[in-house]
Amino acid sequence: MALISEATTTPTPIQLVRTSDLSAWRESQSSAATAWLQRQQFKAEAGQFAWLPDSADQPASLVVGWDGKDNLSTLGGLPFLLPEGEYRIEQPLSALQLLGWGLGAYRFDRYRSGPREPARLLIPADQNADDLANTVAAVTLVRDLINLSAEDLKPSALAEAAQQLADTHGAQCTLTVGDELLEKGYGAIHAVGRAADDAPRLIDFSWGKSEHPRITLIGKGVCFDSGGLDLKPANNMRTMKKDMGGAAQVLGLAQMIMSADLPVRLRVLIPAVENAISGNAFRPGDVLQTYKGITVEVDNTDAEGRLVLCDALAIAAEDKPALVVDFATLTGAARSAVGAEVAAMFCNDDKLASELSELGAAVDDALWRLPLHQPYGYLLESKVADCVNSTGTPFAGAITAALFLEKFIGEHPWVHFDIMAFNTRARPGRPEGGEAMAVRAVFEYLRKRYPV
């Protein structure tokens, strides 16, 4: 781990200097230090660093530019910019800044080894090392799962990852696989995944005391999305290994909840499928029987995520939970609305949505609420079934997808995150590739609402 509680060598000291304080700070430095800063063109820009000399004019300490904001970026770019070794910060730090270092040290090395190890930072004594380790481990789990190739993360492998997490924390996990889905009425999940060699399945695990408030997490687990018979073009299919990103989010969030021992009755539901093509693939025009009893006409087989989620949402509603949160890489329309770096949020509770928005900003986990605009419901009308799974219009695609899901959850408090689950560019604390989005914001909400 790049965040360490004890040093094994003498850590190199690092001093943060605000960009706005640079002139005054430089005046307090020795002539030798000023000369070094001049040669390194140090302007105290966010994340910029420079070496400072000791009395023998040898590099002895570091100064790092800081924009004065409390976020992941403060230290998040340093683990692979600084030489390998151990470091310490000479002034007070926030947990969020330390977390940035830990998350910036992530590297996906399943298929090739990296050229070096990240630099390590000593955690100050006034910070909670266990909390930091918990968060870094959870985000690492999310990223690793998304970054795996679809060949290595088929529905059965995703189920194994969930089972391993459940076993680690003493949770009870059950799997409903293949035609068993039909026997239990999970017709939508079965339809989406039945064409794949690796059978569709519903992952269902529970943890915590039964008398505690019921919190249910649902994650879209489409391990690869070809688009089905409505085949995606090649450029859109290239990154579809990440279409199980919602499932990765809920496993990471579940790990945080269980590791923190929050007083909740946690349930995790993951419909795990591959949207493949074969002779028995579901078709445009098919009418699916869902667990809730709502019939759905398939307008487009590439709108499969909402189909697997609708059965899971209906199952969750039976428990009368205090809160249901689902995560899904659901629509391109959400990306058009908020881009790749913000989680689009839909919520049927204004107070809950407001609190999540505030906490997202506080922990540098960007999310933005979009409306459940009920008048758009007409776009989901079908002439042969209760509703269609997608609309023929290019407008409001993320909203109509959320309205479709809302039909299956009822009146229970519910939050739906439509996410990218992938960094399309590298940023400090956020390397390119799979990413946890809105997970830390939801965890902060749960931790405040259900304190240990």
C-alpha positions as CSV (number, residue, x, y, z in Angstrom):
1,M,0.0,0.0,0.0
2,A,1.3,3.5,-0.9
3,L,-0.1,4.9,2.4
4,I,2.0,3.6,5.4
5,S,1.5,3.8,9.1
6,E,5.2,3.2,10.0
7,A,8.3,4.3,8.1
8,T,11.1,1.8,7.4
9,T,13.6,4.5,6.4
10,T,13.9,8.2,7.1
11,P,11.1,9.7,5.0
12,T,11.9,12.6,2.7
13,P,10.0,15.7,3.9
14,I,7.5,17.4,1.7
15,Q,6.1,20.9,2.2
16,L,3.0,22.2,0.5
17,V,3.0,25.8,-0.7
18,R,-0.2,27.5,-1.8
19,T,0.0,29.0,-5.3
20,S,-1.2,32.3,-3.8
21,D,1.5,32.3,-1.1
22,L,4.5,31.6,-3.4
23,S,6.0,35.1,-3.4
24,A,6.0,35.4,0.4
25,W,7.3,31.9,0.9
26,R,10.2,32.4,-1.6
27,E,11.3,35.4,0.4
28,S,11.8,33.2,3.5
29,Q,14.1,30.8,1.6
30,S,17.9,30.8,1.4
31,S,19.7,32.0,-1.6
32,A,20.6,28.4,-2.5
33,A,17.0,27.2,-2.3
34,T,15.9,30.2,-4.4
35,A,18.4,29.3,-7.0
36,W,17.2,25.7,-7.0
37,L,13.6,26.8,-7.4
38,Q,14.6,29.1,-10.2
39,R,16.3,26.3,-12.1
40,Q,13.3,24.0,-11.7
41,Q,10.9,26.8,-12.7
42,F,8.8,26.2,-9.7
43,K,5.6,28.2,-9.8
44,A,3.7,26.3,-7.0
45,E,1.1,25.2,-9.6
46,A,-1.2,22.4,-8.3
47,G,0.8,19.2,-8.2
48,Q,4.1,20.7,-9.3
49,F,7.1,19.8,-7.2
50,A,10.7,20.9,-6.8
51,W,13.7,19.7,-4.8
52,L,15.3,21.9,-2.1
53,P,18.9,21.5,-1.0
54,D,20.5,20.8,2.3
55,S,23.6,22.6,3.7
56,A,25.8,20.5,1.4
57,D,23.8,21.7,-1.6
58,Q,22.3,18.2,-2.1
59,P,18.6,17.4,-2.7
60,A,17.1,16.9,0.7
61,S,13.4,17.8,0.7
62,L,10.5,18.6,-1.6
63,V,8.1,21.5,-2.1
64,V,4.8,20.8,-3.8
65,G,2.4,23.4,-5.3
66,W,-1.1,23.5,-3.9
67,D,-4.1,25.4,-5.2
68,G,-5.6,25.5,-1.6
69,K,-8.4,23.1,-2.4
70,D,-9.2,20.1,-0.3
71,N,-9.5,17.3,-2.9
72,L,-7.9,14.2,-4.3
73,S,-5.7,16.2,-6.7
74,T,-3.6,17.8,-4.0
75,L,-1.3,14.7,-3.7
76,G,-2.9,12.4,-6.2
77,G,-0.4,12.9,-9.0
78,L,2.7,12.4,-6.8
79,P,3.0,8.6,-6.3
80,F,4.4,7.9,-9.7
81,L,6.0,11.4,-10.3
82,L,8.3,11.2,-7.2
83,P,11.1,8.8,-7.0
84,E,10.4,5.5,-5.2
85,G,10.8,5.8,-1.5
86,E,9.1,7.1,1.7
87,Y,7.9,10.6,2.3
88,R,6.1,12.6,4.9
89,I,4.2,15.9,4.8
90,E,5.3,18.6,7.2
91,Q,1.9,20.3,7.7
92,P,-1.6,19.1,8.6
93,L,-3.5,17.2,5.9
94,S,-7.1,16.2,5.4
95,A,-8.1,12.6,5.0
96,L,-9.3,13.5,1.5
97,Q,-5.8,14.7,0.5
98,L,-4.2,11.6,1.9
99,L,-6.8,9.4,0.1
100,G,-5.7,11.1,-3.2
101,W,-2.2,9.8,-2.7
102,G,-3.5,6.3,-2.0
103,L,-5.8,6.3,-5.1
104,G,-3.2,7.9,-7.3
105,A,-0.9,5.0,-6.5
106,Y,-3.3,2.5,-8.2
107,R,-1.9,0.5,-11.1
108,F,-3.7,-2.3,-13.0
109,D,-1.0,-5.0,-13.4
110,R,-3.0,-8.2,-14.2
111,Y,-1.6,-8.4,-17.7
112,R,1.7,-6.7,-17.5
113,S,4.0,-5.5,-14.6
114,G,4.7,-1.9,-14.1
115,P,8.2,-0.3,-14.4
116,R,8.3,0.8,-10.8
117,E,6.6,0.9,-7.4
118,P,4.7,4.0,-6.3
119,A,6.2,6.4,-3.7
120,R,4.9,5.8,-0.2
121,L,3.5,8.4,2.2
122,L,3.5,8.2,5.9
123,I,0.1,8.6,7.4
124,P,0.1,11.3,10.1
125,A,-0.8,10.1,13.6
126,D,-4.0,12.2,13.8
127,Q,-5.5,10.4,10.7
128,N,-7.5,7.1,10.7
129,A,-5.3,4.7,8.8
130,D,-8.0,2.0,8.9
131,D,-10.6,4.2,7.2
132,L,-8.1,5.2,4.5
133,A,-7.1,1.5,3.9
134,N,-10.8,0.6,3.7
135,T,-11.5,3.2,1.1
136,V,-8.4,2.5,-1.0
137,A,-9.1,-1.3,-0.9
138,A,-12.8,-0.8,-2.0
139,V,-11.9,1.6,-4.9
140,T,-9.1,-0.8,-5.9
141,L,-11.7,-3.7,-6.1
142,V,-14.0,-1.6,-8.3
143,R,-11.2,-0.6,-10.6
144,D,-9.7,-4.1,-10.9
145,L,-13.0,-5.6,-11.8
146,I,-13.8,-3.1,-14.5
147,N,-10.3,-3.3,-15.9
148,L,-10.4,-7.1,-16.4
149,S,-11.0,-8.3,-19.9
150,A,-14.5,-9.8,-20.5
151,E,-12.8,-13.2,-21.1
152,D,-11.6,-13.1,-17.5
153,L,-14.8,-11.7,-16.0
154,K,-17.7,-13.6,-17.4
155,P,-20.9,-13.8,-15.3
156,S,-19.6,-16.9,-13.4
157,A,-16.4,-15.1,-12.6
158,L,-18.3,-12.0,-11.4
159,A,-20.3,-14.3,-9.2
160,E,-17.1,-15.8,-7.8
161,A,-15.8,-12.3,-6.9
162,A,-19.1,-11.6,-5.1
163,Q,-19.0,-14.9,-3.3
164,Q,-15.4,-14.3,-2.2
165,L,-16.4,-10.8,-0.8
166,A,-19.4,-12.3,1.0
167,D,-17.3,-15.1,2.5
168,T,-14.7,-12.6,3.7
169,H,-17.3,-10.7,5.7
170,G,-19.5,-13.6,6.8
171,A,-22.4,-12.7,4.4
172,Q,-24.8,-15.2,3.0
173,C,-24.7,-15.5,-0.7
174,T,-27.1,-17.3,-3.1
175,L,-26.9,-17.7,-6.8
176,T,-29.8,-18.3,-9.2
177,V,-28.4,-19.6,-12.5
178,G,-29.7,-20.3,-16.0
179,D,-33.2,-21.7,-16.2
180,E,-33.7,-21.4,-12.5
181,L,-34.2,-17.7,-13.2
182,L,-37.4,-18.6,-15.1
183,E,-38.6,-20.8,-12.3
184,K,-38.4,-17.8,-9.9
185,G,-40.0,-15.4,-12.4
186,Y,-36.8,-13.4,-13.3
187,G,-37.7,-13.4,-17.0
188,A,-36.0,-10.2,-18.0
189,I,-32.6,-11.3,-16.6
190,H,-32.9,-14.6,-18.3
191,A,-33.9,-13.2,-21.6
192,V,-30.9,-10.8,-21.8
193,G,-28.3,-13.4,-20.9
194,R,-29.6,-16.6,-22.4
195,A,-27.7,-16.4,-25.7
196,A,-24.3,-16.5,-24.0
197,D,-22.3,-19.7,-23.3
198,D,-21.8,-18.5,-19.7
199,A,-25.3,-18.7,-18.2
200,P,-27.0,-15.6,-16.7
201,R,-27.4,-15.5,-13.0
202,L,-28.7,-13.4,-10.1
203,I,-26.2,-12.8,-7.3
204,D,-27.9,-12.1,-4.0
205,F,-26.0,-11.7,-0.7
206,S,-27.1,-10.4,2.7
207,W,-25.1,-9.2,5.7
208,G,-25.8,-7.6,9.0
209,K,-28.4,-8.0,11.7
210,S,-32.0,-8.5,10.6
211,E,-33.3,-5.8,13.0
212,H,-31.2,-3.1,11.5
213,P,-32.5,-0.8,8.7
214,R,-32.6,-2.6,5.3
215,I,-30.2,-1.1,2.7
216,T,-30.2,-2.7,-0.8
217,L,-27.6,-2.1,-3.4
218,I,-28.2,-3.1,-7.0
219,G,-25.5,-3.2,-9.7
220,K,-25.8,-3.8,-13.4
221,G,-23.6,-6.7,-14.2
222,V,-23.5,-6.9,-18.0
223,C,-20.1,-8.5,-18.3
224,F,-20.0,-7.7,-22.0
225,D,-22.5,-5.9,-24.2
226,S,-22.4,-6.6,-27.9
227,G,-25.8,-4.8,-28.2
228,G,-27.5,-8.1,-28.9
229,L,-29.3,-8.4,-32.3
230,D,-29.3,-4.6,-32.4
231,L,-25.5,-4.9,-32.7
232,K,-23.3,-2.0,-31.6
233,P,-20.8,-0.5,-34.1
234,A,-17.3,-1.6,-33.4
235,N,-16.2,1.7,-31.9
236,N,-19.0,1.6,-29.4
237,M,-18.4,-2.0,-28.5
238,R,-14.7,-1.6,-27.8
239,T,-15.0,-0.6,-24.2
240,M,-18.0,-2.8,-23.3
241,K,-16.1,-4.9,-20.9
242,K,-16.9,-2.0,-18.5
243,D,-20.7,-2.6,-18.8
244,M,-20.5,-4.5,-15.5
245,G,-19.3,-1.3,-13.9
246,G,-22.4,-0.9,-11.8
247,A,-21.9,-4.3,-10.3
248,A,-18.3,-3.3,-9.5
249,Q,-19.5,-0.2,-7.7
250,V,-21.9,-2.1,-5.4
251,L,-19.3,-4.7,-4.5
252,G,-16.9,-1.9,-3.6
253,L,-19.5,0.0,-1.6
254,A,-20.6,-3.3,0.1
255,Q,-16.9,-3.8,1.1
256,M,-16.8,-0.4,2.7
257,I,-20.0,-0.9,4.6
258,M,-19.1,-4.3,5.9
259,S,-15.5,-3.3,6.8
260,A,-16.8,-0.3,8.7
261,D,-19.4,-2.6,10.4
262,L,-22.2,-0.1,9.8
263,P,-25.4,-1.0,11.7
264,V,-27.5,-1.9,8.6
265,R,-29.0,-5.0,7.1
266,L,-27.3,-5.0,3.7
267,R,-28.5,-6.8,0.7
268,V,-26.6,-6.8,-2.6
269,L,-28.4,-7.8,-5.9
270,I,-26.4,-8.2,-9.1
271,P,-27.9,-9.5,-12.3
272,A,-24.9,-10.9,-14.1
273,V,-25.2,-11.6,-17.8
274,E,-23.5,-11.3,-21.1
275,N,-25.6,-9.7,-23.9
276,A,-24.5,-12.0,-26.7
277,I,-25.8,-13.2,-30.0
278,S,-26.9,-16.7,-30.9
279,G,-29.9,-18.5,-32.2
280,N,-31.8,-18.0,-29.0
281,A,-31.0,-14.4,-28.4
282,F,-33.9,-12.2,-27.4
283,R,-35.3,-10.1,-30.3
284,P,-36.7,-6.6,-31.0
285,G,-40.5,-7.0,-30.7
286,D,-40.3,-9.8,-28.0
287,V,-42.5,-9.2,-25.0
288,L,-40.8,-10.1,-21.7
289,Q,-42.5,-11.2,-18.5
290,T,-40.8,-9.4,-15.6
291,Y,-40.7,-10.4,-11.9
292,K,-43.1,-7.6,-11.0
293,G,-45.7,-8.7,-13.6
294,I,-45.2,-5.8,-15.9
295,T,-44.9,-6.9,-19.5
296,V,-42.1,-5.2,-21.5
297,E,-42.0,-5.0,-25.3
298,V,-38.4,-5.0,-26.5
299,D,-37.8,-2.0,-28.7
300,N,-34.0,-2.4,-28.8
301,T,-31.9,-5.2,-27.5
302,D,-29.1,-2.7,-26.7
303,A,-31.2,-1.3,-24.0
304,E,-30.6,-4.4,-22.0
305,G,-29.3,-2.9,-18.8
306,R,-32.7,-1.6,-17.6
307,L,-34.2,-5.0,-18.3
308,V,-31.8,-6.9,-15.9
309,L,-32.2,-4.1,-13.4
310,C,-36.0,-4.1,-13.5
311,D,-36.2,-7.6,-12.1
312,A,-33.7,-6.8,-9.4
313,L,-35.5,-3.6,-8.4
314,A,-38.8,-5.5,-8.0
315,I,-37.1,-8.2,-5.8
316,A,-35.6,-5.4,-3.7
317,A,-38.9,-3.7,-3.2
318,E,-40.4,-6.8,-1.5
319,D,-38.2,-6.2,1.6
320,K,-39.7,-2.8,2.1
321,P,-36.1,-1.4,2.4
322,A,-35.2,1.9,4.0
323,L,-33.1,2.7,0.9
324,V,-32.4,1.2,-2.5
325,V,-29.4,2.4,-4.5
326,D,-28.6,1.2,-8.0
327,F,-25.6,1.8,-10.1
328,A,-25.5,1.2,-13.9
329,T,-23.5,2.1,-17.0
330,L,-26.9,2.7,-18.5
331,T,-27.1,5.4,-21.2
332,G,-25.0,7.4,-23.5
333,A,-27.5,10.2,-23.0
334,A,-26.3,10.6,-19.4
335,R,-22.8,11.0,-20.7
336,S,-24.0,13.6,-23.2
337,A,-25.7,15.5,-20.3
338,V,-22.9,15.4,-17.6
339,G,-19.9,13.9,-19.4
340,A,-17.7,11.0,-18.4
341,E,-16.5,12.4,-15.0
342,V,-19.8,13.1,-13.2
343,A,-22.3,10.6,-12.0
344,A,-25.8,11.4,-13.2
345,M,-28.2,10.9,-10.3
346,F,-32.0,10.3,-10.2
347,C,-33.8,10.2,-6.9
348,N,-37.4,10.1,-5.8
349,D,-36.6,11.9,-2.5
350,D,-35.6,15.5,-2.6
351,K,-34.0,15.5,0.9
352,L,-32.0,12.4,0.1
353,A,-30.9,13.8,-3.2
354,S,-29.8,17.1,-1.6
355,E,-27.8,15.4,1.1
356,L,-26.0,13.2,-1.5
357,S,-25.2,16.1,-3.6
358,E,-23.6,18.0,-0.7
359,L,-21.6,15.0,0.4
360,G,-20.5,14.3,-3.1
361,A,-19.0,17.8,-3.3
362,A,-17.5,17.4,0.2
363,V,-15.6,14.2,-0.7
364,D,-14.7,15.1,-4.3
365,D,-17.0,12.5,-5.8
366,A,-18.9,14.4,-8.4
367,L,-22.6,13.8,-9.0
368,W,-25.4,15.8,-10.5
369,R,-29.1,15.3,-10.1
370,L,-31.3,15.0,-13.3
371,P,-35.1,15.1,-13.1
372,L,-37.5,12.2,-13.1
373,H,-39.7,14.2,-15.4
374,Q,-43.0,12.3,-15.3
375,P,-44.6,13.8,-18.5
376,Y,-41.9,11.9,-20.5
377,G,-43.5,8.7,-19.4
378,Y,-45.6,8.7,-22.6
379,L,-42.5,7.8,-24.5
380,L,-42.5,4.4,-22.8
381,E,-46.0,3.4,-23.9
382,S,-46.4,0.2,-26.0
383,K,-49.4,-0.9,-28.1
384,V,-48.9,-4.5,-27.2
385,A,-47.5,-4.6,-23.7
386,D,-47.4,-2.5,-20.5
387,C,-44.4,-0.6,-21.7
388,V,-41.4,-0.6,-24.0
389,N,-37.8,-0.8,-22.9
390,S,-36.6,2.2,-24.9
391,T,-37.9,5.0,-26.9
392,G,-37.6,5.9,-30.6
393,T,-36.5,9.5,-29.9
394,P,-33.0,10.8,-29.3
395,F,-34.2,13.1,-26.6
396,A,-34.1,12.6,-22.8
397,G,-32.6,9.1,-23.0
398,A,-31.3,9.0,-19.5
399,I,-34.6,10.3,-18.1
400,T,-36.8,7.8,-19.9
401,A,-34.4,5.0,-18.7
402,A,-34.8,6.2,-15.1
403,L,-38.6,6.4,-15.5
404,F,-38.6,2.9,-16.8
405,L,-36.7,1.7,-13.7
406,E,-39.0,3.7,-11.4
407,K,-42.0,1.5,-12.5
408,F,-40.4,-1.4,-10.6
409,I,-39.3,0.1,-7.3
410,G,-42.6,1.6,-6.1
411,E,-42.6,4.2,-3.3
412,H,-39.5,3.1,-1.6
413,P,-36.6,5.7,-1.2
414,W,-34.5,5.1,-4.3
415,V,-31.4,6.5,-5.9
416,H,-30.3,5.6,-9.4
417,F,-26.8,6.4,-10.7
418,D,-26.2,6.4,-14.4
419,I,-22.4,6.3,-14.6
420,M,-19.4,6.0,-17.0
421,A,-17.4,3.9,-14.5
422,F,-14.3,4.6,-16.5
423,N,-11.8,7.4,-16.6
424,T,-11.2,8.4,-20.2
425,R,-8.2,10.5,-19.2
426,A,-5.7,10.3,-16.3
427,R,-6.0,12.9,-13.5
428,P,-4.3,13.2,-10.2
429,G,-5.8,10.4,-8.0
430,R,-7.8,9.1,-10.9
431,P,-5.8,7.0,-13.4
432,E,-7.2,6.2,-16.8
433,G,-9.4,3.1,-16.7
434,G,-12.1,1.7,-14.4
435,E,-13.3,4.0,-11.7
436,A,-15.5,4.2,-8.6
437,M,-18.2,6.8,-9.1
438,A,-20.6,8.1,-6.4
439,V,-19.5,5.2,-4.2
440,R,-17.7,7.4,-1.6
441,A,-20.6,9.9,-1.6
442,V,-23.1,7.1,-0.8
443,F,-20.9,5.6,1.8
444,E,-20.5,9.0,3.6
445,Y,-24.3,9.3,3.5
446,L,-24.8,5.9,5.1
447,R,-22.1,6.5,7.7
448,K,-23.7,9.7,8.8
449,R,-27.2,8.3,8.8
450,Y,-26.2,5.0,10.5
451,P,-23.2,5.8,12.7
452,V,-21.4,3.0,14.5
